[in-house]
């Protein structure tokens, strides 16, 4: 399972309908709103993961 970087829900990458590639890493999302938020400002969500 992967973690949606926006809402922190678990997402099954095999079944994920929404995903984005950023800096050679694939991120998976539970809903289109989470994907849209990530696509708008990916660094915001990556930085919060690193803290």
Residue frames relative to the residue before (quaternion, step in Angstrom):
aa qw qx qy qz dx dy dz
X 1.0000 0.0000 0.0000 0.0000 0.00 0.00 0.00
X 0.2580 -0.7331 0.6104 0.1528 3.52 -1.18 0.68
X 0.3850 -0.6999 0.5483 0.2474 3.57 -1.26 0.36
X 0.4386 -0.6561 0.5515 0.2703 3.55 -0.92 0.98
X 0.3838 -0.7637 0.4622 0.2361 3.63 -0.53 1.09
X 0.6433 0.5315 -0.3287 0.4424 3.59 1.19 -0.38
X 0.8326 0.1853 -0.0716 0.5170 3.60 0.64 -1.09
X 0.4292 -0.7451 0.4108 0.3030 3.58 1.38 -0.11
X 0.4106 0.6866 -0.4952 0.3387 3.60 1.17 0.41
X 0.4997 -0.6175 0.5054 0.3370 3.56 -1.22 0.45
X 0.0796 -0.7807 0.6198 0.0053 3.54 -1.04 0.90
X 0.3521 -0.7106 0.5702 0.2143 3.57 -0.96 0.90
X 0.3794 -0.7615 0.4691 0.2369 3.62 -0.39 1.15
X 0.6179 0.5553 -0.3497 0.4330 3.60 1.09 -0.57
X 0.7688 0.3352 -0.1723 0.5167 3.58 1.13 -0.63
X 0.4460 0.7249 -0.4414 0.2841 3.60 1.26 -0.16
X 0.3090 -0.7533 0.5554 0.1690 3.55 -0.88 0.97
X 0.7757 0.2846 -0.1378 0.5461 3.58 1.13 -0.64
X 0.1749 0.7684 -0.6006 0.1352 3.54 -0.85 1.01
X 0.1380 -0.7664 0.6227 0.0767 3.52 -1.28 0.51
X 0.2830 -0.7196 0.6082 0.1795 3.52 -1.20 0.60
X 0.1018 0.7805 -0.6085 0.1011 3.56 -0.85 1.00
X 0.8368 -0.0526 -0.0229 0.5445 3.58 -0.73 1.12
X 0.6913 -0.5195 0.2556 0.4322 3.57 0.90 1.08
X 0.6096 0.4829 -0.3764 0.5035 3.60 1.18 0.51
X 0.2894 -0.7441 0.5748 0.1794 3.57 -0.98 0.86
X 0.1421 -0.7711 0.6190 0.0457 3.54 -0.91 1.04
X 0.2258 -0.7809 0.5749 0.0933 3.56 -1.01 0.90
X 0.1739 -0.8071 0.5628 0.0389 3.55 -1.06 0.86
X 0.4902 -0.6776 0.4759 0.2723 3.53 -1.16 0.70
X 0.8096 0.0819 0.0034 0.5812 3.60 1.16 -0.57
X 0.6329 -0.5568 0.3684 0.3921 3.60 -1.15 0.46
X 0.6036 0.5683 -0.3637 0.4248 3.61 1.09 -0.58
X 0.6420 0.5079 -0.3199 0.4770 3.57 1.03 -0.76
X 0.6409 0.5136 -0.3233 0.4700 3.59 0.98 -0.82
X 0.6575 0.5126 -0.3122 0.4555 3.60 0.91 -0.88
X 0.6477 0.5105 -0.3212 0.4655 3.59 0.96 -0.84
X 0.6551 0.5051 -0.3051 0.4719 3.59 0.96 -0.87
X 0.6748 0.5081 -0.3030 0.4412 3.59 0.84 -0.97
X 0.6299 0.5467 -0.3272 0.4442 3.59 1.11 -0.67
X 0.8108 -0.0309 0.0730 0.5800 3.61 0.98 -0.85
X 0.0967 -0.8530 0.5091 0.0626 3.62 0.51 1.13
X 0.6189 0.5693 -0.3560 0.4075 3.60 0.97 -0.76
X 0.5771 0.5934 -0.3715 0.4204 3.59 1.08 -0.66
X 0.7430 0.4114 -0.2202 0.4797 3.57 0.91 -0.93
X 0.6179 0.5202 -0.3446 0.4784 3.58 1.12 -0.56
X 0.6484 0.5205 -0.3194 0.4546 3.59 0.95 -0.85
X 0.6657 0.4949 -0.3165 0.4602 3.60 0.92 -0.82
X 0.6056 0.5431 -0.3546 0.4611 3.61 1.15 -0.51
X 0.6905 0.5071 -0.2780 0.4344 3.57 1.00 -0.85
X 0.6305 0.5699 -0.3438 0.3995 3.61 1.12 -0.44
